[in-house]
Amino acid sequence: MKRVLRFFYCLAVVFSGWSLCAVGYYNQQLPDRYTVSRGQTVQVGDLVTSRTAGLSRAVPALVPVGGEYRTRLSLMGVIPLKEVSVTVTEEKTVMVCGTPFGIKLYTDGVLVVSLTDVTTAAGKVNPAAAAGVCVGDAVLAVNGQKVTTSRQLSSHINDCGGQKITLRLRRDGVEFEAAFTPVRPVDESGYKAGMWVRDSAAGVGTLTFYDPATGVFGGLGHPVCDVDTGREMTLASGEMVPARIFGIEKGKAGAPGELNGCFEPGRLGTLTRNGRDGVYGTLSAQPLSAQSLPVARRQQVKEGAAEIWTTVDGTQPQAYTVEIEQIRYSGLSATRHLVVRVTDPRLLKKTGGIVQGMSGSPIIQGGKLVGAVTHVLVDDPTRGYGIFAENMLETAHTVATEELAAAS
């Protein structure tokens, strides 16, 4: 009898310890806000369910679209976790793509991508660096005159006649001024500041979806960043053009692969946002390939089998099998909610897994759009990260609202 009691005592201790660890883990990982369709309750995976705090279980069915209510999440329906807010919305359907598209992005200001000493008769100097200019700064104006291209900035500096100039700069959203005197290089005409700059970027990515009701599209799942500085490029204007994939550099451990693509004639739309969760804008022509699918809520995404739609040859996407290995509901990164592993032998043979250019490839599970591919794991190209589709849809809605307000 004592052995039986000891066994149940040990079992209770183990269960209590597991419960405490589970409660701490879920309270940290689970978000404080959710969206559901009318009549639905919140369920996260197979273990976490909701029970409306202090109210009958039928109440959520009575909450109208646009309404909110509070509910308490519990583990296995028994162990209380946390109280959360729930917003009731209509289930949203979008046109899911997976097609390649070209990006032409023009910066807001001229981006400083490198600082290099200038060799003068008196030795090597760098006027810009000495004045406090840093890599990643955006040059907005010279002596009060706005500059939008590298050529304009170079002309101002080259023709300064050895007189001091004042730059208007922006760094991390804060504008300030820096003044210095450009110098004359040895064996060269004109003047130099010691800066290399860039005013545009171009590349090929994957279109995730577009909303047929508003014409707003979302792609990439992460921002366009400068190749030299790694910083997000501030968008002044941009356009989206058709693209074709014509080659593959296969990925391997330590060396991410890449899709080789080219721009096709024509124009698909206008870029209006380069944000932390992708690029967005408005279509002027519909992509050749798209399928209508509902967008999954964050809590509806599950670990397990899924597929990605991506284009590795030509212009038409194909479906490839993947495994969602991990879900990070409250990850610190805005683009790394999912860990995805490619399982499809066809894609592994062609690309080695996830490669550059596949960013934005839709992730489909249970007939719903659940996310988009964003990054490859450098040490293991069969794996990569993904962003929740619901996050991208929220940004697309914001873009549509802003564009409607601007037009009115």
Helices and strands as residue ranges (DSSP letters): H 2-29, E 33-36, E 43-44, E 48-51, G 59-62, E 68-75, E 79-88, E 93-115, E 118-120, E 123-125, H 127-130, E 138-142, E 145-146, H 150-158, E 165-171, E 174-180, E 195-210, E 216-219, E 235-249, E 258-263, E 269-275, E 278-283, E 291-294, G 298-300, E 304-310, E 318-327, E 338-342, H 345-351, E 362-365, E 368-377, E 380-388, H 389-407
